[in-house]
């Protein structure tokens, strides 16, 4: 009897601790706690007026919720280039990323899509045309001799890539010039052997290598980089005077901040209403187990949004919200399977503890089968999809995996400790059929 009392007390303490943590973390999440420790974001009003300005900065919003510019390009190699297309593609992505970062668009994302496509997403853009011109306009790259005389500009740079020179055992930058650039550079190197030729990017000194020999064919090497990262960075900066690939604009979409705020407000409101209805139905159908399911669902949502905040590369978009809702549905579905098995065991005359054990044992195979098929579908979408489809796949996969852990760990923990309270009235759990006190 004493051991049973201690077990009951321990379960009450565990449930109380989890309840307090759920309430505290839930309140902090609703009020917009910033995960980097800068404090709370005070909402201007309640959740139905939530907008991008009130959203926690740790959760990255996509363009459809935040507003901005979305553009897709098709790329092709310039005529006469013998550099691999993959190297040129990576160089182009680096150049575009640097241009946008230098102009203050630090949250812009530049990604390769398919074999020859590039997608650029830039949030918080007031003048889309200026940004598109920035992507396609060469930066001001200049080559000057020791006296400051201009030798040539960046438009004469064909390619520049970072590499490793096994002879010098050091990282280098290999560059190739156009025909006109090769002619000018040959004359300049012949006149400046032993002197430096400085390379300026937007009037800022980038590097000033010393000329060691005449470079007659326009193909040269800048040695002494010291590291692969520096070599690749310098190469991208040198090549920023002209994009390595020829880009053709295929698609441009702009989303105003107002439309994004409206979409976010509507989505959050719909999600809250739907979640409350689901919880209400679970409580009506499964009674005390429905309360446990609602509790586990709140913990699931808290964990899911925490993972979205800390895992890089995940943005919350409208398709992503659909993935979250589907993940919540999978979590509820897992609880329904468990509780139906639990009810069957109780109606067969088993105790609450025995019903919990048997319910989870009999439900696990069905839960795993349902979730594994969804995970496979999500992986296919992630691998072969692009843009918003990948955003949906990421949140779906994260939601499904979290829901499985929620069903296996959280729901089981809560039900096991409630069973340890010694409740004998099965009517608190089972809504129909045999409702009696078990001995």
N, C-alpha and C positions, 0 to 999 in steps of 0.2 A: 504493500500500500504506500509506503514511504517513497519507494522508487518511482511509482506511478505519479505521485504528487510532484516529485522533483522533475520528472519528464514534462508534466503539464506546466509547471512554472517556467521551465526552460523554453518551452514552445511559446508561452505568452510573451516572454522577454524578446525572443527572436522576432515574433510577429510585430511587436511594438516598435522595435528598432527599425525594421524594414518599413513600417508605416510612416514613422517620423522622417526617415531619409527620403521616402517617396514624396511626401508632402513638401519638405524643404526644397529638394532639388526641382520638383515640379513647379513650385512658386518661382524659384529663380529662373527656370527656363521660360515660363510664361512672361515674366517681366523683362526678359531679354538679357540675361547675364552674359557678359562677354568673357570668353574662355581665356583671354590673355591677362585677366586680372585687373583690367582698368575700371571695373565696377559695373553698375547696372544701367541699362538704358531705360529711361522712363517713357512708357508709352503715353502718347498724347491722349489717347482714349482707349476704350476696351478693344478686344481683338478684332471685331468686324471692321475697324478702321486701320488695321495694321498695314503699313506700307514699307517700301524699301528703306526709308530713312530711319524707321523704328526697328528694323530687323537687326538681330545680333550680327555684328561684323564677322564673327567666326564662321557663320554659315554663308557660303558664297552663293549669290543669286545669279541665275543665267540672264541672258539678254531679254527673254520674253517676260521676266518678272522685274527686271531692273531698268530696262531701256538701253538702247545703244545701236550699234551698227554691226551687221553680219554680212560678210562678203566672201564669195567663192571665186577662185581663179583656176584656170587650166594653165599648165606650164609646159613649155617645150624648150629643148636645148638650142642654143644659138648655132647657126651654121658654122661648120668647120671645127666645132669643139670635140676633142677626143677625151675629155674628162668624163668619168662615170656620171650617169644621170642622178644616182642617189647622192653623190657628193655635191652636185650642183643644187639639188633640191634642199639638202640640209643647209648649204650656204645661203640659199635664198630665204629660208625660214629664219636663219640667224640674223640676216640683214634686216628683214621686216620687223622682227622682234626688237632689235636694237633701236631702229628708227622710232618705233612707237614708245619704247621705254624712255628714250632721250627726250621725247616731247611730252612726257608726263603721263602716258597711258600705261601705267605699270601693271594694271590688271588685265591687259589685253592678252588673248591667247591666239597663237598661230600654230595650226596643226596640218599635217599632211592627210589628205583623204584620197583613198584609192591609190593608183599608181602615179598619176600626174596632176593631182588636184591639191590646192592649198585653201584652207578655210581660216579666215581671220574674224575674231569676235572682239569687239571693243565696247565695253560698257561706258555709260555716262558721256555720250558724245553729243555736243550741241550743234556742231557743224559737220555733218557726214562728208560733204564734198571736200572739205579741207583735209580730213583724215585720209580719204581715198587718194587725194593728190599727194599726200605725204608718202604713202606706200609706193606709189609709182614714180615719184620724182627722185632723181639721184641726189645723194648728199654731196656736200662740197669737199671733195678730196683733191689735194694738190701735192705735187712733188716739186721741191725747191732745192737749189744747190746751196753751197756753203755761204754764198753772198746774198741769198734770199731771192734769187731770180727764179721765176716760174719755169719749170721744165715741161710739165704736162699736167692734165687734170685727171680725175678719177674715171672719166668716161673712156679712157684708153686702157683701163684694167679689164682684162677678159675674165680671168679667174685668179683666186688666191685661196690656198688651202694650207692648213697646218699639217706637219708631218714629222717624221723622225729620220735623221741622218745617221746611219750606222757608222760612217767613217769618222764623223766628229763626235759620235755618241751624245748627241744633243738634239733637241727639238728645233725645227726650222719652219719658216713660212715660204712656200713655193708659189711663185706668181707667174702669170703669163699676160703679155700685153697684146693689144691689137697691132695691125701692121704699121699704122701711123705712130702708135706709141712705141713700138720696138725701134723704129728709126730714130725718134727723138731721144729715147733712153740710151741708145748706143752712143750717140754723140755726147750726151751728158756724162755717161760713165767714163768715156775716153778722156774727157776734160777734167774729171774729178777723182782720178785714182789716188787713194790715200786720204781723200776728204770724205765728208759725210754728205749724203743726200737725205734731206728731211722730208717726212711725210706728214702732212697736216690734214686733220679732219675737222671741218667746220671751224677753221682757224685755230684749232688746238693741236699742239705737237703730239703726234702719235708715236713716232719712232724715228730715229736718225741713224741708220746703219752706215758704216764706212764702206766705200767702194774699194774692193780688192782687185777687181779685174774688169775689163771691158765686157759688157753684156750685149752681144751683137744681134741675137735672134729674138729678144723680147722675153726670154724665159730665164728667170733669176731666182736666187735663194737668199733669204735673210736668215742668218744663223744666230745662235746665242739666245734662243727664246727661254731656255731653262726649264720649261714645263709644257706639257701638252695643252693644258688649259690656256696658258698665255699665248701659245702658238695659234690655237684655234680662234682666240679672241682677236688677236692682231689681224689674222687672215680675214675674219668677218668684217672688221673695221676697214681694212684696205678695200675689200670688195664692196663696201657699202656705197662707193661712188657709182656703181652700176649693178643692177640685179644680175646674178649669175644666169637665171633663166628668163625667157621671154614669157610674160604673164598676159593672159587674156581674161578679162573680167566676164564671169558667167552669170553671177547672180548677186543682187544687193538687196538687203532687207533692212529697214530701220524700224525700231520700236521706240515710241516716245516714253518718257519716264511716267507720264500720266497713265498710259495704257498698261504699263508694267505694274504700277501701283494698284490699278483697278483689278488686274488679273490676280495679284497676290491677295488682295482683300477678299475677293470673291472665293478664291480657292481655300483660304484659311477658314472663312466662315462656313463653307460647304463641308470642309473636313471636320470641323467641330460639331456641326449639327449631325452629320453622319455617325461620328464616333459616339455621341451621346445616345442616339437611337440604338446603335448596336449594343451599347452597355445596358440600356434599359431592357431590350429584348432578351439579353443573356440573363439578366437578373430575374425577369418574369419566368423564363423557361427553366432555369437551373437553380433558382433560389440562392442559397448560400454559395454554391459553386459559381453562380453567375457573378456574385460580388467578387469572388476570387479571380474570375476571368477578367473582370473589369480592372481590378488591381494589377494583375499581371500585364494587361494591355497598356496601362499607363507606364509601367516600368519598361515595357518593350519600346514604347514611343520615345521615352527619355534616352534609353540606350541607343536607339537608332539615330536620333538627331545628334547625340554626342559623337557617334562614329562618323557621321557625315561632316561634323565640324573638324575632326582631327585627321581624317584620312584625306590626303591630298588628291586633287584631280576630280573631286565630286562637287558639282554645282547643282543647286536646287532650281529646276526648271518646271514648266507646266507638265511636260511628259514625265519628268522626275517625280512630281507630286502624284501623278497617276501610278507610278511604280510604288510609291510609299503606300497609297491607298490599297493597292493590290497586295502588298506585303502585310498590311493590317488584316486584310481579309484572310490571308493564309494563316496568320496567327490565331484569328478567331476560329477558323476552320479546325485547326489543331485542337483547340480547347473543346469544341463541339464533339469531336471524335472521342476525346478522353472522357468527357462527362457522360456521353451516351454509354460507353463501356462501363463507367462507374455506376450509372443507374442500373444497368443490367445486373451487375454483381450485387448491388444492394437489394434489388427486388428478388434475387435468388436467395436472400437470407444471410448474406455475409455481413460482417461488422464493417464500420466505416474504414478502419485501418486496412482490413483485408481488401475492401473494395477499391481503395486508392492504389494499393500495390497491383492488384489484378487489372484495374482499369488502365494504368500506364503500360503494363506489360502487353496487354492485348491491343493497345492503340498505337504503339510505337511503329510497327511495320507499315500501317496505313499512312501515318504522318510522314515517315521517311520517303515512301513511294511517291506521295503527292508532291513533296518538296523537291525531291531529286529531279523529277520531270520538269518542274518549273526552273530549277537551276540550269538544266541543260538548255532549255529554251532561252534563258537569259544570257548564257555564254555565247550561243549562236548569234543572238542580236548584238552582243558586245563586239564580237570578232568581225562580223560582216556588215554591221550597221554603221551609219555615220551620223554626226550631228546629234539631233534631238533623240534619235533612236538609241544611240549609245548612252545618252543621259538617262533615258528610261531604263535601259538594261542595268546600268550601275546601281541605281536606287532599288530596282527590283531585286537584284542579286543580294545586295546588302540587307534589304528587308526580309527576304526569305531565310537567309542564313541566321539573322537575328531572331526571327520568329521560331525557328527550330530550337535554338538555344533557349529561348523564352519558354517554350513548351516543355522542353526536357529538364531545364534547371529551375526557372522561376516558378512556374505553375506547380511543379512537383514539390518544391520546397514549401510553398504556401499551403498546399493541400495536406501534405504530410504533417505539418505543424498544427493545422486545424484539427486533423484527425487525432493528434496527440492530446487535444483538449478534453477528450473523453465524452464527446457528444454522442448520445445514443438515439436521439429522435431523428429517424431518417426522413421525416417530413420536412426538415430544414434543408434537405438536399434534393429529394426526389419529388417532382411535381405531380406525379401520377402513379398509380399502381399501388404497390405494397408500401404503406407508410406506417411503420411501427417502430417501437423501441426495441433495439437489439440488446441482448444480455452479454 
